[in-house]
Amino acid sequence: MKDIQESHSSEKENSQDSGIVFSPIEDLLKATNDIPPYRKGGRQPKGIRVVGYSMIGFFVLMIAFVLVAILASQ
């Protein structure tokens, strides 16, 4: 005779697969080679990021030089 009834499942069957959540739309997106909606606002290509960081760095340095020049002239 079995230790548990047929309607009860064992603990082994109830374990989760490492926290992975199934999304029914992911199969469709893989089939159509599309990007999932939660990844669309992601990172830019490396070249664009380098140009953007360079421009921001240039503007910050120019503001710092202007402030130093103003403070030094007083």
N, C-alpha and C positions, 0 to 999 in steps of 0.2 A: 504494500500500500504506500502511496505517495505521502510525503510530509506536508505538502501544501495542496490546496484545492486547485482545480483546473482554472477557476476564474481569477485566481491570484497569480501575479507574475513574480518571478524571483528578483532579487536586487540586481543581479547581473544584467538582466534585460532592461532595467530602468535607468542604467547609467547613461549619462550624456556623452556625446562625442566632443570632448574638449571645448565646449562652449560655442561650437559653430551653430549659427542660426541659419536655417534654410529659408531662402527667399525664392518664391516661385518665378519671379521675373528674371532671375539670374540665368536660367537655362535659355530663355528667349534672347537675352542680350548676348550670350555666348554664341548662339546660333546665328544671329544677325551681325556678329562682330562689332557690337556697339559698346560704349563705355557705360558702366552703371551710373545712375544719377548721383550717387554719393561721391563719385570720383571726378565729376565733371569740372569742379572748381579747383582742381589740383595744381601741382607745380608746373611752372613754365619750363620750356627747354633750357638747357644749360647756357646757351649763347645769349638768350634774352635775359636770363637772370644776371649774367656777368655784366651786360650793358646797363641794366637797371641799377645794380649795386654800384657800378662805376659812376653813373650820373649822380646818384644820391650822395656818394662819397665826395664827388667834386663840389657839389653845392654846399655840403656841410663844411668842407675845407675853405671855400670862398667866404662863407659867412664868418668862420673863425678868423680868417686873415683880416677881414674888414673890421671886426670887433677889436682885434689886437692893434690894428693901425689907428683906429679911433682912440683907443685908450692910450697909445703911445704918444699921440700928437697932443694930448692935453697936458 
